[in-house]
Amino acid sequence: MKKTDWQKLLDKHPEGNFLQSETWAEANSLMGRRFTMAVIDGTGLVSMIVRDAKRGRFLQVAGGPLIDWTNKKQIEKALEKIKDYAKEEKCIFARIRPQLRKTPENLTLLKSLGLKVAPMHLAAENTVILDLEKTEDELLAGMRRQTRYEVRRSQKLDLVVEKSNSEEIFREFHKVQAETAKRQNFIPPSLDDLLAERSAFLKMGDYIQIYVVKTGKNTEFKGEKYEAGLPIAYGLVFAHGNEAEYFEAASTDLNHVLPGAYALQWQIIKDLKALGIKRYNLWGIAPPNSPHHRYAGVTTFKTGFGGEVVEYVPAHDLIINKPKYLPNLIIENVRKKKRHL
């Protein structure tokens, strides 16, 4: 695939990510959302997506802008671009979550720019990132002992991992994820959104696969012999540039009995390494010291694979229309409490 000028610039940024890519803009366009993309001072990038919600229209800048945050002039130009497009689209506010690590200095910087900490998170502010340039042995050694044990146990249980990007598997995934969402009380993406992501990634020549782990011919546990081909767990994986994401997941009741999710992750890791992907973002864990957060359970699972626990700055809002922003603030604070976020 021939790289565009945008992709060449994106690749130069250490924190370049799919959220600021042409592929993700295309996916959102297929979802019916307007967007614009701008180059800042020849080296910076910002992709902005218009989101319509019942509480009002807002502009979303996830994973960006990708700029030099020590360059005051470039920061000002990026924020000016964001503000101008938000006004053009009659947005109440722009929600920005840059690829900046959460430090007192960075929080102070954002506050000095007139940005307000948002009530809701945006795009995996807390996550685990694996260094795929390590060898398989090094990755296994970096895992928690129990995680390493479960990976090896999954191999002994003859679990089989398959992958596909067919429309059929996306429809199957959507059905299983809807059932998972009822059990775990979260809001899954619509089938239309999943198919839009599939179309965009395939059109742009990027990696998109749904992995599914199933029982094998010799799967037996605690004296029970399982029929071959029973689905256990699913994972939707994106890869763009140097980074891949474990973006969505789903599972059946068998995942409580068999270590399907461990088999799934290990196969994904090996496949991404073979593709030359440098880092694997496991996409979303609970903030530090948050035992009652809805992601607390999955945090234990994801951190077990080792890697670096990354805490980005929280999403910040650039307020465009103050009178209309206040009701939005109240609604989102109530929603955050109800969802245990």
HELIX and SHEET records of a PDB file:
HELIX    1   1 ASP A    5  LYS A   12  1                                   8    
HELIX    2   2 PHE A   18  GLN A   20  5                                   3    
HELIX    3   3 GLU A   22  LEU A   30  1                                   9    
HELIX    4   4 LYS A   72  GLU A   88  1                                  17    
HELIX    5   5 PRO A  104  SER A  112  1                                   9    
HELIX    6   6 GLU A  136  GLY A  142  1                                   7    
HELIX    7   7 ARG A  145  LYS A  156  1                                  12    
HELIX    8   8 GLU A  167  GLN A  184  1                                  18    
HELIX    9   9 LEU A  191  LYS A  203  1                                  13    
HELIX   10  10 ASP A  253  HIS A  256  5                                   4    
HELIX   11  11 GLY A  260  LEU A  275  1                                  16    
HELIX   12  12 ALA A  296  THR A  303  1                                   8    
HELIX   13  13 LYS A  322  LYS A  338  1                                  17    
SHEET    1   A 6 PHE A  35  ILE A  40  0                                        
SHEET    2   A 6 GLY A  44  ARG A  51 -1                                        
SHEET    3   A 6 PHE A  58  ALA A  62 -1                                        
SHEET    4   A 6 PHE A  93  ARG A  97  1                                        
SHEET    5   A 6 HIS A 316  ILE A 319 -1                                        
SHEET    6   A 6 LYS A 116  VAL A 117 -1                                        
SHEET    1   B 7 VAL A 160  SER A 164  0                                        
SHEET    2   B 7 TYR A 207  LYS A 214 -1                                        
SHEET    3   B 7 PRO A 231  HIS A 240 -1                                        
SHEET    4   B 7 GLU A 243  SER A 251 -1                                        
SHEET    5   B 7 ARG A 279  ASN A 281  1                                        
SHEET    6   B 7 ASN A 126  ASP A 131 -1                                        
SHEET    7   B 7 GLU A 308  GLU A 311 -1                                        
SHEET    1   C 2 GLU A 220  PHE A 221  0                                        
SHEET    2   C 2 GLU A 224  LYS A 225 -1                                        
END                                                                             
